[in-house]
Amino acid sequence: MDNWGVILQAYRTYLHIPGIVVDLMAVSPIIELLAKGYSNTTIGEMLDENPEKVSRVVQEVMGFNGWESDLDFNPQSFYQRSKFNMYKYVQEVQTLSPATAKCDIVLSYKVNQRLDRIKKEISKYE
């Protein structure tokens, strides 16, 4: 069994935390930075991780390849200000960042929704 397998087993056995939650705990710093609009390269630099690993994690957890470059706005800030209303979110981002493609705006909203669900799942075991 590799090191990660030992860690997962310990969390399951001693803390009764499901493996999927342990996995989410491990990758949540990457997803948090993605939700703020950072590219995989920037996230890798900030966390001292290989950008390919960041890309793999983003693909596995979020279902897309991540941002090619840093976004020119902080999606997480807009998400919280919009009170989790997608229509309001899209309008605010389009007003303040008109060059951003609508598909990226909607995707950035969904990234933050997913991050909220991840945080809620993790908080059940804290």
DRENVEX-797640 format. One line per field, with one value per residue (C-alpha): x, y, z; residue number from 1. Coordinates in steps of 0.05 Angstrom, whole numbers, padded with zeros to 5 digits. Layout:
px: (X, ...) $
py: (Y, ...) $
pz: (Z, ...) $
drenti: (NUM, ...) $
This chain:
px: (00000, 00027, 00031, -00036, -00069, -00042, -00068, -00137, -00141, -00122, -00175, -00228, -00209, -00194, -00233, -00290, -00281, -00298, -00241, -00275, -00278, -00205, -00190, -00230, -00194, -00128, -00147, -00189, -00131, -00126, -00201, -00203, -00151, -00186, -00251, -00214, -00196, -00124, -00095, -00066, 00004, -00007, -00038, 00022, 00069, 00029, 00025, 00093, 00059, 00071, 00021, 00006, -00016, -00060, -00091, -00104, -00137, -00180, -00202, -00219, -00256, -00286, -00292, -00254, -00181, -00178, -00163, -00110, -00091, -00111, -00180, -00184, -00235, -00243, -00302, -00307, -00317, -00371, -00404, -00410, -00433, -00487, -00517, -00510, -00557, -00529, -00567, -00541, -00471, -00468, -00494, -00443, -00384, -00405, -00410, -00342, -00305, -00338, -00282, -00295, -00332, -00401, -00383, -00324, -00369, -00420, -00365, -00333, -00400, -00407, -00336, -00356, -00420, -00380, -00330, -00389, -00412, -00342, -00335, -00403, -00383, -00316, -00348, -00390, -00326, -00290) $
py: (00000, 00069, 00127, 00157, 00089, 00086, 00157, 00141, 00077, 00114, 00168, 00115, 00070, 00120, 00182, 00148, 00196, 00168, 00164, 00212, 00265, 00256, 00263, 00328, 00354, 00341, 00378, 00434, 00485, 00475, 00482, 00544, 00579, 00557, 00587, 00653, 00652, 00629, 00589, 00520, 00548, 00602, 00552, 00506, 00563, 00585, 00515, 00491, 00436, 00412, 00446, 00379, 00353, 00415, 00402, 00330, 00348, 00402, 00354, 00299, 00343, 00397, 00363, 00415, 00432, 00496, 00567, 00575, 00642, 00679, 00710, 00786, 00782, 00742, 00695, 00677, 00749, 00760, 00694, 00715, 00786, 00758, 00720, 00656, 00682, 00661, 00715, 00770, 00740, 00738, 00810, 00837, 00801, 00822, 00894, 00896, 00848, 00854, 00818, 00753, 00701, 00684, 00609, 00625, 00667, 00611, 00560, 00603, 00607, 00531, 00523, 00564, 00524, 00460, 00489, 00506, 00433, 00408, 00454, 00431, 00358, 00368, 00408, 00347, 00314, 00373) $
pz: (00000, -00019, 00030, 00008, 00018, 00089, 00103, 00075, 00115, 00179, 00168, 00154, 00212, 00267, 00248, 00209, 00151, 00082, 00033, -00016, 00038, 00054, -00020, -00022, 00039, 00004, -00060, -00030, -00031, -00107, -00117, -00071, -00115, -00179, -00151, -00143, -00217, -00216, -00274, -00263, -00272, -00219, -00172, -00181, -00165, -00104, -00075, -00100, -00140, -00211, -00258, -00290, -00222, -00213, -00282, -00264, -00198, -00231, -00286, -00236, -00187, -00231, -00298, -00339, -00350, -00309, -00331, -00385, -00354, -00291, -00297, -00293, -00237, -00172, -00185, -00111, -00091, -00144, -00124, -00052, -00070, -00116, -00057, -00098, -00153, -00221, -00260, -00215, -00217, -00293, -00298, -00248, -00281, -00351, -00327, -00293, -00339, -00408, -00444, -00406, -00447, -00421, -00420, -00373, -00329, -00322, -00310, -00257, -00222, -00224, -00197, -00136, -00128, -00128, -00078, -00032, -00036, -00022, 00039, 00066, 00058, 00093, 00149, 00169, 00193, 00226) $
drenti: (1, 2, 3, 4, 5, 6, 7, 8, 9, 10, 11, 12, 13, 14, 15, 16, 17, 18, 19, 20, 21, 22, 23, 24, 25, 26, 27, 28, 29, 30, 31, 32, 33, 34, 35, 36, 37, 38, 39, 40, 41, 42, 43, 44, 45, 46, 47, 48, 49, 50, 51, 52, 53, 54, 55, 56, 57, 58, 59, 60, 61, 62, 63, 64, 65, 66, 67, 68, 69, 70, 71, 72, 73, 74, 75, 76, 77, 78, 79, 80, 81, 82, 83, 84, 85, 86, 87, 88, 89, 90, 91, 92, 93, 94, 95, 96, 97, 98, 99, 100, 101, 102, 103, 104, 105, 106, 107, 108, 109, 110, 111, 112, 113, 114, 115, 116, 117, 118, 119, 120, 121, 122, 123, 124, 125, 126) $
